[in-house]
Amino acid sequence: MTEVVLPDTHRVRARNLAPDSDNKIHDDDVAQQFGFSGALVPGVDVFAYATHPFVAAWGADFLSGGGLSIRFRRPVYDGDDISVDAEPASGDDFALTVRGPDGEARAVGSAGRRGAASPDLSRFAVTPPRPDLLPTGPGALPLGPLGSVDEPVDIDRHTAYLDGIDDHLGVYRADGCVHPGALLRIVNELLMRNVALGPWIHTASDCTFLATAQVPGVLHADGLVTDVFGRNGHAYVRYDALVRCDDKPVMFVDHTAIYRLGGPDPA
C-alpha cells in the first residue's frame, strides 16, 4: 500500500492582487462602506493559497485527479499572515483550515488525492456572449447557460501571478502546470462578463481537477447557472463551470457567490 504523504502547514502573507478590479469590494473605500476594515483579498487567491499544501505533497497527481472544496467564512485582508492547516479526515481526505493572524478560521474545506466522480461534460457547450449584460435586480438572473469565456495564459503572465501569490513549487515553475488559482479566475470571469455587477463576494468553490493545464495555452470556460437564492438580505448565485485548456477538460467547479450585496455587513 502506497504511503500517504501528509501535507505540511503552509504560511504566507496574503496580498490583494486586485486593487484596481472592477469588483470594488477589493477597494478599501468601498469595502469599508459594507462594514469591512479594508479591501478583501480575492477568494480565488485565498483558494490558491489553500491548494499549496496538497500540491506540495502530491504534485501533478493532485492537479490531474484530486479535488478541493473551500468555503469562505471571514475576510482575508492585504498583509494578513495566514496559515493553511491540513488534518486527516475520512479515508484519504484531509480537512483544511485557512487561519488568520489571530488564529481564527477565515476559510474551511477539504481536499483529497481523488476528486469526486467525473462530471457529466455533455452538459457544457460553447455559448455566445450575451448581447447585453444581465441586470442584477430581484429575479433577473435566469437559470441556464452563461456566455463562454476564453483567456490566453502565457509564461510571463503566469510567472507574475505565481510571484503575486508567492508560490514557488516546481510543478508550476519548472514543469509548466497552470496554477489552479489561475483556473478559478476564469470561472469568476464567467460571472463578471455575463452579469452587470456592483461589489460582489465569492463565497465557496467545490473543485474537481480533471487534468493538468500547461503554459502556454488558451483557457476556455463554459458555465451553467443552477440556483439563485436570497440569504440574509443578499442575492446569491450558484453555477457549475467547466474549464478547458486547449480543448482538454482540466477542472470542474461548483461555484457560489453573493452577486448583489443587500446590507452593510455581508460577513
ChimeraX commands (.cxc) that place a marker at each C-alpha (Angstrom):
marker #1 position 0.00,0.00,0.00 radius 0.5
marker #1 position 1.38,3.40,-1.00 radius 0.5
marker #1 position 2.23,5.59,1.98 radius 0.5
marker #1 position 0.17,8.78,2.14 radius 0.5
marker #1 position 2.34,11.90,2.15 radius 0.5
marker #1 position 0.96,14.26,4.77 radius 0.5
marker #1 position 0.55,17.89,3.69 radius 0.5
marker #1 position 2.51,20.39,5.76 radius 0.5
marker #1 position 1.18,23.71,7.05 radius 0.5
marker #1 position 1.64,26.49,4.52 radius 0.5
marker #1 position 2.33,30.01,5.79 radius 0.5
marker #1 position 2.16,33.03,3.53 radius 0.5
marker #1 position 1.50,36.75,3.66 radius 0.5
marker #1 position -1.74,37.42,1.79 radius 0.5
marker #1 position -1.80,40.12,-0.86 radius 0.5
marker #1 position -4.63,41.93,-2.56 radius 0.5
marker #1 position -3.72,41.44,-6.22 radius 0.5
marker #1 position -6.87,43.18,-7.47 radius 0.5
marker #1 position -6.94,46.75,-6.05 radius 0.5
marker #1 position -7.93,48.07,-9.49 radius 0.5
marker #1 position -10.52,45.37,-10.21 radius 0.5
marker #1 position -13.97,46.24,-11.50 radius 0.5
marker #1 position -15.17,44.46,-8.35 radius 0.5
marker #1 position -14.86,47.30,-5.87 radius 0.5
marker #1 position -15.07,45.01,-2.86 radius 0.5
marker #1 position -11.29,44.88,-3.42 radius 0.5
marker #1 position -11.09,48.66,-2.91 radius 0.5
marker #1 position -10.59,49.98,0.63 radius 0.5
marker #1 position -13.17,52.76,0.49 radius 0.5
marker #1 position -15.96,50.63,-0.98 radius 0.5
marker #1 position -15.26,47.62,1.25 radius 0.5
marker #1 position -15.43,49.86,4.32 radius 0.5
marker #1 position -18.89,51.01,3.26 radius 0.5
marker #1 position -20.03,47.40,3.66 radius 0.5
marker #1 position -18.57,47.08,7.16 radius 0.5
marker #1 position -15.17,45.60,6.36 radius 0.5
marker #1 position -11.97,47.09,7.73 radius 0.5
marker #1 position -10.44,47.25,4.26 radius 0.5
marker #1 position -10.31,45.72,0.80 radius 0.5
marker #1 position -10.83,41.96,0.67 radius 0.5
marker #1 position -8.18,39.67,-0.76 radius 0.5
marker #1 position -9.98,37.86,-3.63 radius 0.5
marker #1 position -11.41,34.48,-2.74 radius 0.5
marker #1 position -9.72,32.93,-5.79 radius 0.5
marker #1 position -6.35,33.87,-4.29 radius 0.5
marker #1 position -7.27,32.53,-0.84 radius 0.5
marker #1 position -8.21,29.34,-2.71 radius 0.5
marker #1 position -4.80,29.43,-4.41 radius 0.5
marker #1 position -3.07,29.62,-1.01 radius 0.5
marker #1 position -5.24,26.73,0.22 radius 0.5
marker #1 position -4.10,24.42,-2.59 radius 0.5
marker #1 position -0.41,24.77,-1.73 radius 0.5
marker #1 position 0.00,22.07,0.98 radius 0.5
marker #1 position -1.70,19.46,-1.19 radius 0.5
marker #1 position 0.19,20.26,-4.38 radius 0.5
marker #1 position 3.44,20.31,-2.38 radius 0.5
marker #1 position 2.62,16.84,-1.03 radius 0.5
marker #1 position 1.08,15.16,-4.08 radius 0.5
marker #1 position 2.29,17.18,-7.07 radius 0.5
marker #1 position 0.78,16.85,-10.52 radius 0.5
marker #1 position -1.22,13.78,-9.43 radius 0.5
marker #1 position -3.38,16.07,-7.29 radius 0.5
marker #1 position -3.79,18.56,-10.15 radius 0.5
marker #1 position -4.92,15.83,-12.53 radius 0.5
marker #1 position -7.21,13.76,-10.35 radius 0.5
marker #1 position -7.73,15.33,-6.93 radius 0.5
marker #1 position -10.26,17.74,-5.56 radius 0.5
marker #1 position -10.56,20.67,-3.17 radius 0.5
marker #1 position -13.63,22.28,-1.66 radius 0.5
marker #1 position -13.48,25.61,0.18 radius 0.5
marker #1 position -15.98,27.88,1.90 radius 0.5
marker #1 position -15.00,31.40,2.93 radius 0.5
marker #1 position -16.09,32.36,6.44 radius 0.5
marker #1 position -14.35,35.62,7.20 radius 0.5
marker #1 position -12.38,38.16,5.17 radius 0.5
marker #1 position -8.67,37.95,4.47 radius 0.5
marker #1 position -7.02,41.35,4.21 radius 0.5
marker #1 position -3.92,42.56,2.42 radius 0.5
marker #1 position -0.86,41.90,4.60 radius 0.5
marker #1 position -2.50,39.22,6.77 radius 0.5
marker #1 position -0.09,36.45,7.73 radius 0.5
marker #1 position -2.22,33.37,7.13 radius 0.5
marker #1 position -1.66,29.65,7.54 radius 0.5
marker #1 position -3.23,26.71,5.74 radius 0.5
marker #1 position -3.53,23.67,8.01 radius 0.5
marker #1 position -4.43,20.16,6.85 radius 0.5
marker #1 position -5.79,17.49,9.21 radius 0.5
marker #1 position -6.52,13.86,8.25 radius 0.5
marker #1 position -10.24,13.23,7.87 radius 0.5
marker #1 position -12.03,10.21,6.42 radius 0.5
marker #1 position -10.20,7.89,4.05 radius 0.5
marker #1 position -7.58,9.76,2.06 radius 0.5
marker #1 position -9.30,13.11,2.56 radius 0.5
marker #1 position -7.98,15.99,4.62 radius 0.5
marker #1 position -9.82,18.83,6.31 radius 0.5
marker #1 position -8.31,22.22,5.56 radius 0.5
marker #1 position -8.46,25.45,7.52 radius 0.5
marker #1 position -7.15,28.84,6.45 radius 0.5
marker #1 position -6.38,30.81,9.61 radius 0.5
marker #1 position -5.72,34.49,10.03 radius 0.5
marker #1 position -3.04,36.05,12.23 radius 0.5
marker #1 position -5.48,35.88,15.16 radius 0.5
marker #1 position -5.84,32.11,14.73 radius 0.5
marker #1 position -9.49,32.32,13.67 radius 0.5
marker #1 position -10.68,30.35,10.66 radius 0.5
marker #1 position -11.03,32.52,7.58 radius 0.5
marker #1 position -11.94,29.59,5.31 radius 0.5
marker #1 position -12.63,25.89,5.76 radius 0.5
marker #1 position -12.90,22.96,3.42 radius 0.5
marker #1 position -11.46,19.62,2.40 radius 0.5
marker #1 position -9.07,18.14,-0.13 radius 0.5
marker #1 position -8.26,14.68,-1.39 radius 0.5
marker #1 position -5.95,12.93,-3.82 radius 0.5
marker #1 position -9.02,11.60,-5.60 radius 0.5
marker #1 position -11.73,14.05,-6.55 radius 0.5
marker #1 position -15.45,13.49,-6.89 radius 0.5
marker #1 position -16.89,11.33,-9.64 radius 0.5
marker #1 position -16.26,12.72,-13.11 radius 0.5
marker #1 position -18.92,15.30,-14.01 radius 0.5
marker #1 position -21.24,14.99,-16.98 radius 0.5
marker #1 position -19.27,17.03,-19.51 radius 0.5
marker #1 position -22.09,16.80,-22.05 radius 0.5
marker #1 position -23.97,19.45,-20.07 radius 0.5
marker #1 position -21.49,22.11,-21.20 radius 0.5
marker #1 position -21.43,23.75,-24.60 radius 0.5
marker #1 position -19.89,26.85,-26.10 radius 0.5
marker #1 position -22.39,29.68,-25.61 radius 0.5
marker #1 position -22.16,33.03,-27.40 radius 0.5
marker #1 position -21.60,36.06,-25.18 radius 0.5
marker #1 position -24.75,37.83,-24.03 radius 0.5
marker #1 position -25.52,40.87,-26.23 radius 0.5
marker #1 position -26.13,42.88,-23.05 radius 0.5
marker #1 position -25.06,42.21,-19.50 radius 0.5
marker #1 position -27.82,40.75,-17.39 radius 0.5
marker #1 position -29.22,43.10,-14.72 radius 0.5
marker #1 position -28.97,42.09,-11.08 radius 0.5
marker #1 position -32.43,43.03,-9.89 radius 0.5
marker #1 position -34.58,40.54,-7.93 radius 0.5
marker #1 position -35.36,37.51,-10.05 radius 0.5
marker #1 position -33.45,38.92,-13.03 radius 0.5
marker #1 position -30.70,36.30,-13.17 radius 0.5
marker #1 position -32.10,33.27,-15.00 radius 0.5
marker #1 position -31.01,29.67,-14.73 radius 0.5
marker #1 position -29.15,28.19,-17.66 radius 0.5
marker #1 position -26.01,28.86,-19.67 radius 0.5
marker #1 position -23.65,31.77,-19.28 radius 0.5
marker #1 position -21.70,33.16,-22.21 radius 0.5
marker #1 position -18.42,31.26,-22.62 radius 0.5
marker #1 position -15.07,32.90,-21.83 radius 0.5
marker #1 position -11.63,32.46,-23.39 radius 0.5
marker #1 position -8.34,33.65,-21.90 radius 0.5
marker #1 position -4.77,33.03,-23.09 radius 0.5
marker #1 position -2.24,32.00,-20.47 radius 0.5
marker #1 position 1.40,32.73,-21.25 radius 0.5
marker #1 position 4.63,32.23,-19.35 radius 0.5
marker #1 position 5.21,35.87,-18.39 radius 0.5
marker #1 position 1.69,36.47,-17.06 radius 0.5
marker #1 position 1.61,33.15,-15.26 radius 0.5
marker #1 position 5.01,33.77,-13.64 radius 0.5
marker #1 position 3.80,37.19,-12.47 radius 0.5
marker #1 position 0.77,35.51,-10.91 radius 0.5
marker #1 position 2.94,32.91,-9.16 radius 0.5
marker #1 position 5.09,35.72,-7.80 radius 0.5
marker #1 position 1.98,37.56,-6.61 radius 0.5
marker #1 position 0.76,34.59,-4.57 radius 0.5
marker #1 position 4.32,33.69,-3.51 radius 0.5
marker #1 position 4.13,30.13,-4.86 radius 0.5
marker #1 position 7.48,28.66,-5.92 radius 0.5
marker #1 position 6.60,24.98,-6.38 radius 0.5
marker #1 position 8.47,23.30,-9.21 radius 0.5
marker #1 position 5.29,21.82,-10.69 radius 0.5
marker #1 position 4.44,25.36,-11.81 radius 0.5
marker #1 position 7.88,26.94,-12.27 radius 0.5
marker #1 position 9.74,24.06,-13.92 radius 0.5
marker #1 position 7.00,21.76,-15.22 radius 0.5
marker #1 position 4.75,24.48,-16.61 radius 0.5
marker #1 position 1.47,23.46,-14.98 radius 0.5
marker #1 position -1.13,26.20,-14.72 radius 0.5
marker #1 position -1.88,27.07,-11.10 radius 0.5
marker #1 position -5.44,26.10,-10.04 radius 0.5
marker #1 position -5.89,29.64,-8.75 radius 0.5
marker #1 position -5.44,30.89,-12.30 radius 0.5
marker #1 position -8.00,28.33,-13.49 radius 0.5
marker #1 position -10.50,29.51,-10.89 radius 0.5
marker #1 position -10.01,33.11,-12.01 radius 0.5
marker #1 position -11.60,32.34,-15.37 radius 0.5
marker #1 position -14.57,30.82,-13.50 radius 0.5
marker #1 position -15.07,34.23,-11.88 radius 0.5
marker #1 position -14.87,35.78,-15.34 radius 0.5
marker #1 position -17.97,33.83,-16.36 radius 0.5
marker #1 position -19.95,35.83,-13.81 radius 0.5
marker #1 position -18.18,39.13,-14.40 radius 0.5
marker #1 position -18.66,39.10,-18.16 radius 0.5
marker #1 position -22.30,37.98,-18.10 radius 0.5
marker #1 position -23.82,39.89,-15.22 radius 0.5
marker #1 position -23.91,43.64,-14.50 radius 0.5
marker #1 position -22.32,43.58,-11.07 radius 0.5
marker #1 position -21.66,46.04,-8.30 radius 0.5
marker #1 position -19.41,44.94,-5.43 radius 0.5
marker #1 position -19.73,41.18,-5.07 radius 0.5
marker #1 position -18.20,38.37,-3.00 radius 0.5
marker #1 position -17.03,34.87,-3.91 radius 0.5
marker #1 position -18.27,32.60,-1.10 radius 0.5
marker #1 position -17.45,28.97,-1.99 radius 0.5
marker #1 position -15.99,26.64,-4.61 radius 0.5
marker #1 position -16.00,22.86,-4.91 radius 0.5
marker #1 position -13.34,21.92,-7.47 radius 0.5
marker #1 position -12.57,18.63,-9.19 radius 0.5
marker #1 position -9.25,18.55,-11.04 radius 0.5
marker #1 position -9.53,16.54,-14.25 radius 0.5
marker #1 position -6.09,17.03,-15.86 radius 0.5
marker #1 position -3.17,19.42,-15.72 radius 0.5
marker #1 position -3.28,22.56,-17.85 radius 0.5
marker #1 position 0.00,23.60,-19.44 radius 0.5
marker #1 position 1.57,27.00,-20.10 radius 0.5
marker #1 position 1.33,28.42,-22.74 radius 0.5
marker #1 position -2.22,27.66,-23.74 radius 0.5
marker #1 position -5.73,29.01,-24.10 radius 0.5
marker #1 position -8.18,28.60,-21.24 radius 0.5
marker #1 position -11.88,28.27,-22.05 radius 0.5
marker #1 position -14.76,28.22,-19.55 radius 0.5
marker #1 position -18.42,27.26,-20.02 radius 0.5
marker #1 position -20.94,27.83,-17.25 radius 0.5
marker #1 position -24.49,26.95,-16.19 radius 0.5
marker #1 position -26.43,28.85,-13.53 radius 0.5
marker #1 position -28.01,26.19,-11.31 radius 0.5
marker #1 position -29.56,28.24,-8.50 radius 0.5
marker #1 position -30.33,31.81,-7.49 radius 0.5
marker #1 position -31.43,32.45,-3.92 radius 0.5
marker #1 position -31.55,35.01,-1.13 radius 0.5
marker #1 position -30.00,34.82,2.32 radius 0.5
marker #1 position -29.65,37.49,4.99 radius 0.5
marker #1 position -30.69,40.17,2.53 radius 0.5
marker #1 position -28.11,39.21,-0.10 radius 0.5
marker #1 position -28.66,37.65,-3.53 radius 0.5
marker #1 position -26.62,34.52,-4.24 radius 0.5
marker #1 position -25.86,32.71,-7.46 radius 0.5
marker #1 position -24.60,29.17,-7.79 radius 0.5
marker #1 position -23.25,27.91,-11.08 radius 0.5
marker #1 position -21.33,24.98,-12.50 radius 0.5
marker #1 position -18.31,25.64,-14.68 radius 0.5
marker #1 position -16.07,23.52,-16.85 radius 0.5
marker #1 position -12.59,24.84,-17.62 radius 0.5
marker #1 position -10.66,23.52,-20.61 radius 0.5
marker #1 position -7.10,24.21,-21.70 radius 0.5
marker #1 position -6.53,23.87,-25.44 radius 0.5
marker #1 position -9.81,21.87,-25.61 radius 0.5
marker #1 position -8.77,19.46,-22.81 radius 0.5
marker #1 position -11.09,19.43,-19.75 radius 0.5
marker #1 position -8.95,20.37,-16.74 radius 0.5
marker #1 position -11.29,21.48,-13.93 radius 0.5
marker #1 position -14.96,21.26,-12.94 radius 0.5
marker #1 position -16.26,23.75,-10.36 radius 0.5
marker #1 position -19.44,24.18,-8.35 radius 0.5
marker #1 position -19.11,27.93,-7.65 radius 0.5
marker #1 position -21.13,30.22,-5.35 radius 0.5
marker #1 position -21.09,34.00,-4.93 radius 0.5
marker #1 position -23.06,36.87,-3.47 radius 0.5
marker #1 position -23.77,38.72,-6.69 radius 0.5
marker #1 position -25.81,41.50,-5.09 radius 0.5
marker #1 position -24.98,42.78,-1.60 radius 0.5
marker #1 position -28.03,43.82,0.35 radius 0.5
marker #1 position -26.65,45.13,3.62 radius 0.5
marker #1 position -23.75,46.94,5.24 radius 0.5
marker #1 position -22.07,43.84,6.66 radius 0.5
marker #1 position -22.18,40.73,4.42 radius 0.5
marker #1 position -19.71,38.91,6.68 radius 0.5
marker link #1:1,2 radius 0.2
marker link #1:2,3 radius 0.2
marker link #1:3,4 radius 0.2
marker link #1:4,5 radius 0.2
marker link #1:5,6 radius 0.2
marker link #1:6,7 radius 0.2
marker link #1:7,8 radius 0.2
marker link #1:8,9 radius 0.2
marker link #1:9,10 radius 0.2
marker link #1:10,11 radius 0.2
marker link #1:11,12 radius 0.2
marker link #1:12,13 radius 0.2
marker link #1:13,14 radius 0.2
marker link #1:14,15 radius 0.2
marker link #1:15,16 radius 0.2
marker link #1:16,17 radius 0.2
marker link #1:17,18 radius 0.2
marker link #1:18,19 radius 0.2
marker link #1:19,20 radius 0.2
marker link #1:20,21 radius 0.2
marker link #1:21,22 radius 0.2
marker link #1:22,23 radius 0.2
marker link #1:23,24 radius 0.2
marker link #1:24,25 radius 0.2
marker link #1:25,26 radius 0.2
marker link #1:26,27 radius 0.2
marker link #1:27,28 radius 0.2
marker link #1:28,29 radius 0.2
marker link #1:29,30 radius 0.2
marker link #1:30,31 radius 0.2
marker link #1:31,32 radius 0.2
marker link #1:32,33 radius 0.2
marker link #1:33,34 radius 0.2
marker link #1:34,35 radius 0.2
marker link #1:35,36 radius 0.2
marker link #1:36,37 radius 0.2
marker link #1:37,38 radius 0.2
marker link #1:38,39 radius 0.2
marker link #1:39,40 radius 0.2
marker link #1:40,41 radius 0.2
marker link #1:41,42 radius 0.2
marker link #1:42,43 radius 0.2
marker link #1:43,44 radius 0.2
marker link #1:44,45 radius 0.2
marker link #1:45,46 radius 0.2
marker link #1:46,47 radius 0.2
marker link #1:47,48 radius 0.2
marker link #1:48,49 radius 0.2
marker link #1:49,50 radius 0.2
marker link #1:50,51 radius 0.2
marker link #1:51,52 radius 0.2
marker link #1:52,53 radius 0.2
marker link #1:53,54 radius 0.2
marker link #1:54,55 radius 0.2
marker link #1:55,56 radius 0.2
marker link #1:56,57 radius 0.2
marker link #1:57,58 radius 0.2
marker link #1:58,59 radius 0.2
marker link #1:59,60 radius 0.2
marker link #1:60,61 radius 0.2
marker link #1:61,62 radius 0.2
marker link #1:62,63 radius 0.2
marker link #1:63,64 radius 0.2
marker link #1:64,65 radius 0.2
marker link #1:65,66 radius 0.2
marker link #1:66,67 radius 0.2
marker link #1:67,68 radius 0.2
marker link #1:68,69 radius 0.2
marker link #1:69,70 radius 0.2
marker link #1:70,71 radius 0.2
marker link #1:71,72 radius 0.2
marker link #1:72,73 radius 0.2
marker link #1:73,74 radius 0.2
marker link #1:74,75 radius 0.2
marker link #1:75,76 radius 0.2
marker link #1:76,77 radius 0.2
marker link #1:77,78 radius 0.2
marker link #1:78,79 radius 0.2
marker link #1:79,80 radius 0.2
marker link #1:80,81 radius 0.2
marker link #1:81,82 radius 0.2
marker link #1:82,83 radius 0.2
marker link #1:83,84 radius 0.2
marker link #1:84,85 radius 0.2
marker link #1:85,86 radius 0.2
marker link #1:86,87 radius 0.2
marker link #1:87,88 radius 0.2
marker link #1:88,89 radius 0.2
marker link #1:89,90 radius 0.2
marker link #1:90,91 radius 0.2
marker link #1:91,92 radius 0.2
marker link #1:92,93 radius 0.2
marker link #1:93,94 radius 0.2
marker link #1:94,95 radius 0.2
marker link #1:95,96 radius 0.2
marker link #1:96,97 radius 0.2
marker link #1:97,98 radius 0.2
marker link #1:98,99 radius 0.2
marker link #1:99,100 radius 0.2
marker link #1:100,101 radius 0.2
marker link #1:101,102 radius 0.2
marker link #1:102,103 radius 0.2
marker link #1:103,104 radius 0.2
marker link #1:104,105 radius 0.2
marker link #1:105,106 radius 0.2
marker link #1:106,107 radius 0.2
marker link #1:107,108 radius 0.2
marker link #1:108,109 radius 0.2
marker link #1:109,110 radius 0.2
marker link #1:110,111 radius 0.2
marker link #1:111,112 radius 0.2
marker link #1:112,113 radius 0.2
marker link #1:113,114 radius 0.2
marker link #1:114,115 radius 0.2
marker link #1:115,116 radius 0.2
marker link #1:116,117 radius 0.2
marker link #1:117,118 radius 0.2
marker link #1:118,119 radius 0.2
marker link #1:119,120 radius 0.2
marker link #1:120,121 radius 0.2
marker link #1:121,122 radius 0.2
marker link #1:122,123 radius 0.2
marker link #1:123,124 radius 0.2
marker link #1:124,125 radius 0.2
marker link #1:125,126 radius 0.2
marker link #1:126,127 radius 0.2
marker link #1:127,128 radius 0.2
marker link #1:128,129 radius 0.2
marker link #1:129,130 radius 0.2
marker link #1:130,131 radius 0.2
marker link #1:131,132 radius 0.2
marker link #1:132,133 radius 0.2
marker link #1:133,134 radius 0.2
marker link #1:134,135 radius 0.2
marker link #1:135,136 radius 0.2
marker link #1:136,137 radius 0.2
marker link #1:137,138 radius 0.2
marker link #1:138,139 radius 0.2
marker link #1:139,140 radius 0.2
marker link #1:140,141 radius 0.2
marker link #1:141,142 radius 0.2
marker link #1:142,143 radius 0.2
marker link #1:143,144 radius 0.2
marker link #1:144,145 radius 0.2
marker link #1:145,146 radius 0.2
marker link #1:146,147 radius 0.2
marker link #1:147,148 radius 0.2
marker link #1:148,149 radius 0.2
marker link #1:149,150 radius 0.2
marker link #1:150,151 radius 0.2
marker link #1:151,152 radius 0.2
marker link #1:152,153 radius 0.2
marker link #1:153,154 radius 0.2
marker link #1:154,155 radius 0.2
marker link #1:155,156 radius 0.2
marker link #1:156,157 radius 0.2
marker link #1:157,158 radius 0.2
marker link #1:158,159 radius 0.2
marker link #1:159,160 radius 0.2
marker link #1:160,161 radius 0.2
marker link #1:161,162 radius 0.2
marker link #1:162,163 radius 0.2
marker link #1:163,164 radius 0.2
marker link #1:164,165 radius 0.2
marker link #1:165,166 radius 0.2
marker link #1:166,167 radius 0.2
marker link #1:167,168 radius 0.2
marker link #1:168,169 radius 0.2
marker link #1:169,170 radius 0.2
marker link #1:170,171 radius 0.2
marker link #1:171,172 radius 0.2
marker link #1:172,173 radius 0.2
marker link #1:173,174 radius 0.2
marker link #1:174,175 radius 0.2
marker link #1:175,176 radius 0.2
marker link #1:176,177 radius 0.2
marker link #1:177,178 radius 0.2
marker link #1:178,179 radius 0.2
marker link #1:179,180 radius 0.2
marker link #1:180,181 radius 0.2
marker link #1:181,182 radius 0.2
marker link #1:182,183 radius 0.2
marker link #1:183,184 radius 0.2
marker link #1:184,185 radius 0.2
marker link #1:185,186 radius 0.2
marker link #1:186,187 radius 0.2
marker link #1:187,188 radius 0.2
marker link #1:188,189 radius 0.2
marker link #1:189,190 radius 0.2
marker link #1:190,191 radius 0.2
marker link #1:191,192 radius 0.2
marker link #1:192,193 radius 0.2
marker link #1:193,194 radius 0.2
marker link #1:194,195 radius 0.2
marker link #1:195,196 radius 0.2
marker link #1:196,197 radius 0.2
marker link #1:197,198 radius 0.2
marker link #1:198,199 radius 0.2
marker link #1:199,200 radius 0.2
marker link #1:200,201 radius 0.2
marker link #1:201,202 radius 0.2
marker link #1:202,203 radius 0.2
marker link #1:203,204 radius 0.2
marker link #1:204,205 radius 0.2
marker link #1:205,206 radius 0.2
marker link #1:206,207 radius 0.2
marker link #1:207,208 radius 0.2
marker link #1:208,209 radius 0.2
marker link #1:209,210 radius 0.2
marker link #1:210,211 radius 0.2
marker link #1:211,212 radius 0.2
marker link #1:212,213 radius 0.2
marker link #1:213,214 radius 0.2
marker link #1:214,215 radius 0.2
marker link #1:215,216 radius 0.2
marker link #1:216,217 radius 0.2
marker link #1:217,218 radius 0.2
marker link #1:218,219 radius 0.2
marker link #1:219,220 radius 0.2
marker link #1:220,221 radius 0.2
marker link #1:221,222 radius 0.2
marker link #1:222,223 radius 0.2
marker link #1:223,224 radius 0.2
marker link #1:224,225 radius 0.2
marker link #1:225,226 radius 0.2
marker link #1:226,227 radius 0.2
marker link #1:227,228 radius 0.2
marker link #1:228,229 radius 0.2
marker link #1:229,230 radius 0.2
marker link #1:230,231 radius 0.2
marker link #1:231,232 radius 0.2
marker link #1:232,233 radius 0.2
marker link #1:233,234 radius 0.2
marker link #1:234,235 radius 0.2
marker link #1:235,236 radius 0.2
marker link #1:236,237 radius 0.2
marker link #1:237,238 radius 0.2
marker link #1:238,239 radius 0.2
marker link #1:239,240 radius 0.2
marker link #1:240,241 radius 0.2
marker link #1:241,242 radius 0.2
marker link #1:242,243 radius 0.2
marker link #1:243,244 radius 0.2
marker link #1:244,245 radius 0.2
marker link #1:245,246 radius 0.2
marker link #1:246,247 radius 0.2
marker link #1:247,248 radius 0.2
marker link #1:248,249 radius 0.2
marker link #1:249,250 radius 0.2
marker link #1:250,251 radius 0.2
marker link #1:251,252 radius 0.2
marker link #1:252,253 radius 0.2
marker link #1:253,254 radius 0.2
marker link #1:254,255 radius 0.2
marker link #1:255,256 radius 0.2
marker link #1:256,257 radius 0.2
marker link #1:257,258 radius 0.2
marker link #1:258,259 radius 0.2
marker link #1:259,260 radius 0.2
marker link #1:260,261 radius 0.2
marker link #1:261,262 radius 0.2
marker link #1:262,263 radius 0.2
marker link #1:263,264 radius 0.2
marker link #1:264,265 radius 0.2
marker link #1:265,266 radius 0.2
marker link #1:266,267 radius 0.2
view
